[in-house]
Amino acid sequence: MRVGVFGLLGSGNLGNDGSLEAVLGYLRAEHPEAVVDALCGGPEAVTATFGIPATRLHWYRGEYRTASRAGAVAGKGLGKLVDAFRTAAWVRRHDVVIVPGMGVLEATLPLRPWGFPYALFLLCASGRLLRTPVALVGVGAAPIVDRPTRALVRWSARLAAYRSYRDAQSRDAMRAMGVDTARDEVHPDLAFSLPAPPASAPSGPPGVVCVGVMAFHGGNDDRARAEEIHRRYLDGTIRFVRALVEDGRPVRLLTGDEVDRPVVAAILDAVDSPLVTAAETSSLADLMKEMAAADSVVAIRYHNLICALKTGTPVLAVTYAAKSDALMTEMGLGAYCHPAREVDADRLLEQFRDLEKRSTELRQTLADRNRAAARQLAHHFTTLTTTLFPAYRKAS
């Protein structure tokens, strides 16, 4: 059985790679006979990390650089045509293709329609034409204002043979965009199936606070005020970290993507204290190890939140999209959300102190919710087996 995995994998985003790790774990445990390879953003990294063959997603190597010269514009245009044939040829070689998690049906961060949305459309259209089932497994979705992006996302979802979502609002968003979701299921994010180290309950004096940061500039509809949003987020985060240091708390800065490193550097430069250090993380497992050793976590990236929740560590979410609010509510921490576009360090500190006062109670809540998530994901993987594997036995 030939299984392909597809997405912006190996490109420096730990959450995307964590979703791939979860699907590969499922395949290796339940279907060890499957031969797996990837069409992805960072093929070298995927092969090195996961041990599977991988092909570059885009023919044109400058796909994600701004094209200002005529040659670059022509190269991008030609790349779109070439990618249509490359994608179809890759799909043809497989019995099924899985898109593992990720927010592939949303535009909550800056996104151009002819980038990944177009690539996803090519994949799903090729799957329909060549009768290779394409499965969108545990993906995120959100309402999209930009018309070209919305059209590509809607048609991608319609052409997919299987869809499941990581939260109910993702399914609702696709229904609102005209997709028939009557048979689509909702399950916890795939990353909840990953193993996690046991969290260490706080003892003695107050300990480490993990602060997950992000190169946040708003969403797809905030381009005109992107720098203003980023400055407000960064200034508020710096003030919050400084307040923790003044209280004598060690702070461990975490990222979730390579692009977040300048934010870490800016905080280290602004808060010159040995109490503030930066972790080197290359996987969700690394993030979970850091968070399991902390008293509490404050984080913005979606999969940073999942890592904290998975380890049972109380977390305060700095939220930039409704998916984070929904996740926190589902896990029993809905009261601990703070808007990323309007970071108020004083209010954030007040919420943080309340979070720590309820630490024991919240750890028990998270233990209960994690057990429920594990049961739901076990059902999800069973559904995948019964739905997808008969499909590609028929295709072969």
Secondary structure as the mmCIF struct_conf table of DSSP 4:
data_model
#
loop_
_struct_conf.conf_type_id
_struct_conf.id
_struct_conf.beg_label_comp_id
_struct_conf.beg_label_asym_id
_struct_conf.beg_label_seq_id
_struct_conf.end_label_comp_id
_struct_conf.end_label_asym_id
_struct_conf.end_label_seq_id
STRN STRN1 ARG A 2 GLY A 7
BEND BEND1 LEU A 8 LEU A 8
BEND BEND2 GLY A 10 GLY A 12
STRN STRN2 ASN A 13 ASN A 13
HELX_RH_AL_P HELX_RH_AL_P1 LEU A 14 GLU A 30
TURN_TY1_P TURN_TY1_P1 PRO A 32 GLU A 33
STRN STRN3 VAL A 35 CYS A 40
BEND BEND3 GLY A 41 GLY A 41
HELX_RH_AL_P HELX_RH_AL_P2 PRO A 43 PHE A 50
STRN STRN4 ALA A 54 ARG A 56
BEND BEND4 LEU A 57 LEU A 57
BEND BEND5 TRP A 59 TYR A 60
TURN_TY1_P TURN_TY1_P2 ARG A 61 TYR A 64
BEND BEND6 ARG A 65 ARG A 65
BEND BEND7 ARG A 69 ARG A 69
HELX_RH_AL_P HELX_RH_AL_P3 ALA A 70 ARG A 92
TURN_TY1_P TURN_TY1_P3 ARG A 93 ARG A 93
BEND BEND8 ASP A 95 ASP A 95
STRN STRN5 VAL A 96 PRO A 100
BEND BEND9 GLY A 101 GLY A 103
TURN_TY1_P TURN_TY1_P4 VAL A 104 VAL A 104
STRN STRN6 LEU A 105 LEU A 105
BEND BEND10 THR A 108 LEU A 109
TURN_TY1_P TURN_TY1_P5 PRO A 113 GLY A 115
HELX_RH_AL_P HELX_RH_AL_P4 PHE A 116 LEU A 130
TURN_TY1_P TURN_TY1_P6 ARG A 131 ARG A 131
STRN STRN7 VAL A 134 VAL A 139
STRN STRN8 ALA A 141 ALA A 141
BEND BEND11 ASP A 146 ASP A 146
HELX_RH_AL_P HELX_RH_AL_P5 ARG A 147 LEU A 159
BEND BEND12 ALA A 161 ALA A 161
STRN STRN9 TYR A 162 TYR A 165
BEND BEND13 ARG A 166 ASP A 167
HELX_RH_AL_P HELX_RH_AL_P6 ALA A 168 ALA A 176
TURN_TY1_P TURN_TY1_P7 MET A 177 GLY A 178
TURN_TY1_P TURN_TY1_P8 ALA A 182 ARG A 183
STRN STRN10 GLU A 185 VAL A 186
HELX_RH_3T_P HELX_RH_3T_P1 LEU A 190 SER A 193
BEND BEND14 LEU A 194 LEU A 194
HELX_LH_PP_P HELX_LH_PP_P1 PRO A 197 PRO A 202
BEND BEND15 GLY A 204 PRO A 205
STRN STRN11 VAL A 209 GLY A 212
HELX_RH_3T_P HELX_RH_3T_P2 ASN A 220 ARG A 225
HELX_RH_AL_P HELX_RH_AL_P7 ALA A 226 GLU A 246
TURN_TY1_P TURN_TY1_P9 ASP A 247 GLY A 248
STRN STRN12 VAL A 251 LEU A 254
BEND BEND16 GLY A 256 GLY A 256
STRN STRN13 ASP A 257 ASP A 257
HELX_RH_3T_P HELX_RH_3T_P3 GLU A 258 ASP A 260
HELX_RH_AL_P HELX_RH_AL_P8 ARG A 261 ALA A 270
BEND BEND17 VAL A 271 VAL A 271
TURN_TY1_P TURN_TY1_P10 PRO A 274 LEU A 275
STRN STRN14 VAL A 276 ALA A 278
BEND BEND18 SER A 283 SER A 283
HELX_RH_AL_P HELX_RH_AL_P9 LEU A 284 ALA A 292
TURN_TY1_P TURN_TY1_P11 ALA A 293 ALA A 293
BEND BEND19 ALA A 294 ASP A 295
STRN STRN15 SER A 296 ALA A 299
BEND BEND20 ARG A 301 ARG A 301
HELX_RH_AL_P HELX_RH_AL_P10 TYR A 302 THR A 311
TURN_TY1_P TURN_TY1_P12 GLY A 312 GLY A 312
STRN STRN16 VAL A 315 THR A 319
BEND BEND21 TYR A 320 ALA A 321
HELX_RH_AL_P HELX_RH_AL_P11 ALA A 322 GLU A 330
TURN_TY1_P TURN_TY1_P13 MET A 331 GLY A 332
TURN_TY1_P TURN_TY1_P14 GLY A 334 ALA A 335
STRN STRN17 CYS A 337 PRO A 339
HELX_RH_3T_P HELX_RH_3T_P4 ALA A 340 GLU A 342
HELX_RH_AL_P HELX_RH_AL_P12 ALA A 345 LYS A 357
TURN_TY1_P TURN_TY1_P15 ARG A 358 ARG A 358
HELX_RH_AL_P HELX_RH_AL_P13 SER A 359 ALA A 395
#
